[in-house]
Amino acid sequence: MNDKVSILEQDIQELERKSQESAVFRTSPEIKEKIQEISKRIDAELNDADANKTKKAKLHLLKGKVSNLVEEYSKEAEDALSKSLKLNPLDKTTWNILGDILWKKKDYTGARKTFEGCIENCGKSKESLRSLSMVLRSVDDEKGKVENVKQSVQLAKEAVALDLKDGESWYILGNAYLTNYFVAVQKLDELQNALKAYNQAEARLEIQNPDLYYNRATVLNYLEQFDLAVENYKRADQADPTLNSQAAIQNIVERIRVIHNAIINKGRMKQKKLENTVKNIPCVLTKQPKNLGDKPFEIRSLTDLAPEKNDGVILSCKITNTISKKGEVPAKFIFVDFKGNFGCISIYHCNDDIYEQIRDQTDIYIIEPRLKDIKFKPDSEQEMSYKTIQVIEPDKIYVDSKKIASIFSPSELTNKAKN
């Protein structure tokens, strides 16, 4: 390969470095001008009568690589790489970049076949494995969606195993775990796996990845670790303002403020109505409930709960306010217990039907409630705090006295005078 080709490679590498370091540069007129200038130089080399098959394959690869540096799909890049692949079908770099271009084109089936073709013709590499992992999570196949996502996790694990020091592979594994949680597994362990993978990625990446911070913030927000979520959203915003992280931060602040105010204002209920509401909330369990095994259960108030899980305990309360809206997860409601304590309930793994089942004044019974203390201090504001009950398993919550009649007979739940 002559000096001109080597210089072209160096110029493209420098352009790649700049585009990786700056999201603004990736969309600027400057990068497009640079791409056009380098492409013209490549075309001049391709028109050289002395260019052999090997050189042409390399030049087409370089043209595809540089044309692909724009954010949007480039037909010029796809055409160049297709030509390169015909001349040299054993070059894994060509396969991988072509797959990336087809992905930008939203031709997910074509991208999948391309990455699979890379593995078949060139063997497994961390690049092809993690790219195939990403594509499988995008393939439009409702019937095979769960299996595709599970396979994407396995492929990402294989990519990590090939190079434990590669931060990009760890990042892709974190995304695979995150998707797997919402699509297939729905166990919080999977979200913890995602956080661990993101942490491994951050420790190994040489260049800041704003998407990593944003995705990690999304997980932390979902888990109601709000301080850490906001910290990561801020880091994402500093690295890439186009991610609109400030809006995500504002949503967290506003939501916590609404919950905090609803609790300290006692659901904005008038005193007489509040007294009558509290009076009718069961506070004593006189008989072991059916269908819950031999473990003894007792009703406790919010203030008597221990942090995290409370074995053998039932929280009896009534809903006073609906906080979240349809489509939001977890679903959030304000409740009051039989001692007049107000708190928040966060219900995971539910769909919009939950808003038909739970409304204001609905009786709620939570088996072995998981208590979490929320403390959050926005910039230049006072700290806001409240107690929330995280309902991870839907079978731990019972709605309305009629619906729990098969487990608790009317005589098993009674009231006593309040002090």
HUMOZI-V829425 format. One record per residue. RES is the residue in one small letter. SS is DSSP state (H for helix, E for strand, C for the rest). BURIAL is b if it has 24 or more other ideal C-beta (glycine too) atoms within 12 Angstrom, else e. Layout:
RES,SS,BURIAL / RES,SS,BURIAL
//
This chain:
m,C,e / n,C,e / d,H,e / k,H,e / v,H,b / s,H,e / i,H,e / l,H,b / e,H,b / q,H,e / d,H,b / i,H,b / q,H,e / e,H,e / l,H,b / e,H,b / r,H,e / k,H,e / s,H,b / q,H,e / e,H,e / s,C,e / a,H,b / v,H,e / f,H,b / r,H,b / t,C,e / s,C,e / p,H,e / e,H,e / i,H,b / k,H,b / e,H,e / k,H,b / i,H,b / q,H,e / e,H,e / i,H,b / s,H,b / k,H,e / r,H,b / i,H,b / d,H,e / a,H,e / e,H,b / l,H,b / n,C,e / d,C,e / a,C,e / d,C,e / a,C,e / n,C,e / k,H,e / t,H,e / k,H,b / k,H,b / a,H,b / k,H,b / l,H,b / h,H,b / l,H,b / l,H,b / k,H,b / g,H,b / k,H,b / v,H,b / s,H,b / n,C,b / l,C,b / v,C,b / e,C,e / e,C,e / y,C,e / s,C,b / k,H,e / e,H,b / a,H,b / e,H,b / d,H,e / a,H,b / l,H,b / s,H,b / k,H,b / s,H,b / l,H,b / k,H,e / l,H,b / n,C,b / p,C,e / l,C,e / d,C,b / k,H,b / t,H,b / t,H,b / w,H,b / n,H,b / i,H,b / l,H,b / g,H,b / d,H,b / i,H,b / l,H,b / w,H,b / k,H,b / k,C,e / k,C,e / d,C,e / y,H,b / t,H,e / g,H,b / a,H,b / r,H,b / k,H,e / t,H,b / f,H,b / e,H,b / g,H,b / c,H,b / i,H,b / e,H,e / n,H,e / c,H,b / g,C,e / k,C,e / s,C,b / k,H,b / e,H,b / s,H,b / l,H,b / r,H,b / s,H,b / l,H,b / s,H,b / m,H,b / v,H,b / l,H,b / r,C,b / s,C,b / v,C,b / d,C,e / d,C,e / e,C,e / k,C,e / g,C,e / k,H,e / v,H,e / e,H,e / n,H,b / v,H,b / k,H,b / q,H,b / s,H,b / v,H,b / q,H,e / l,H,b / a,H,b / k,H,b / e,H,b / a,H,b / v,H,b / a,H,e / l,H,e / d,C,e / l,C,e / k,C,e / d,C,b / g,H,b / e,H,b / s,H,b / w,H,b / y,H,b / i,H,b / l,H,b / g,H,b / n,H,b / a,H,b / y,H,b / l,H,b / t,H,b / n,H,b / y,H,b / f,H,b / v,H,b / a,H,e / v,H,e / q,C,b / k,C,e / l,H,b / d,H,e / e,H,b / l,H,b / q,H,e / n,H,b / a,H,b / l,H,b / k,H,e / a,H,b / y,H,b / n,H,b / q,H,b / a,H,b / e,H,b / a,H,e / r,H,b / l,C,b / e,C,e / i,C,e / q,C,b / n,C,b / p,H,b / d,H,b / l,H,b / y,H,b / y,H,b / n,H,b / r,H,b / a,H,b / t,H,b / v,H,b / l,H,b / n,H,b / y,H,b / l,C,b / e,C,b / q,C,b / f,H,b / d,H,b / l,H,b / a,H,b / v,H,b / e,H,b / n,H,b / y,H,b / k,H,b / r,H,b / a,H,b / d,H,b / q,H,e / a,H,b / d,C,b / p,H,e / t,H,e / l,H,b / n,C,e / s,H,b / q,H,e / a,H,e / a,H,b / i,H,b / q,H,e / n,H,b / i,H,b / v,H,b / e,H,e / r,H,b / i,H,b / r,H,b / v,H,b / i,H,b / h,H,b / n,H,e / a,H,b / i,H,b / i,H,e / n,C,e / k,H,b / g,H,b / r,H,e / m,C,b / k,C,e / q,H,e / k,H,e / k,H,e / l,H,e / e,H,e / n,H,e / t,H,b / v,H,b / k,H,e / n,C,e / i,C,b / p,C,b / c,C,b / v,E,e / l,E,b / t,C,e / k,C,e / q,C,e / p,C,b / k,C,e / n,C,e / l,C,b / g,C,e / d,C,e / k,C,e / p,C,e / f,C,b / e,E,b / i,E,b / r,E,b / s,C,b / l,H,b / t,H,e / d,H,e / l,C,b / a,C,e / p,C,e / e,E,e / k,E,e / n,C,b / d,C,e / g,C,e / v,E,b / i,E,b / l,E,b / s,E,b / c,E,b / k,E,b / i,E,b / t,E,b / n,E,b / t,E,b / i,C,b / s,C,b / k,C,e / k,C,e / g,C,e / e,C,e / v,C,b / p,C,b / a,E,b / k,E,b / f,E,b / i,E,b / f,E,b / v,E,b / d,E,b / f,C,b / k,C,b / g,C,b / n,C,b / f,E,b / g,E,b / c,E,b / i,E,b / s,E,b / i,E,b / y,C,b / h,C,b / c,C,b / n,C,e / d,C,e / d,C,e / i,H,b / y,H,b / e,H,e / q,H,b / i,C,b / r,C,e / d,C,e / q,C,b / t,C,b / d,E,b / i,E,b / y,E,b / i,E,b / i,E,b / e,C,b / p,C,b / r,E,b / l,E,b / k,E,b / d,E,b / i,E,b / k,E,e / f,E,b / k,C,e / p,C,e / d,C,e / s,C,e / e,C,e / q,C,e / e,C,e / m,E,b / s,E,e / y,E,b / k,E,b / t,E,b / i,E,b / q,E,b / v,E,b / i,C,b / e,C,e / p,H,e / d,H,e / k,H,b / i,E,b / y,E,b / v,E,b / d,C,e / s,C,b / k,C,e / k,C,e / i,C,b / a,C,e / s,C,e / i,C,b / f,C,b / s,C,e / p,H,e / s,H,e / e,H,b / l,E,b / t,E,e / n,C,e / k,C,e / a,C,e / k,C,e / n,C,e
//
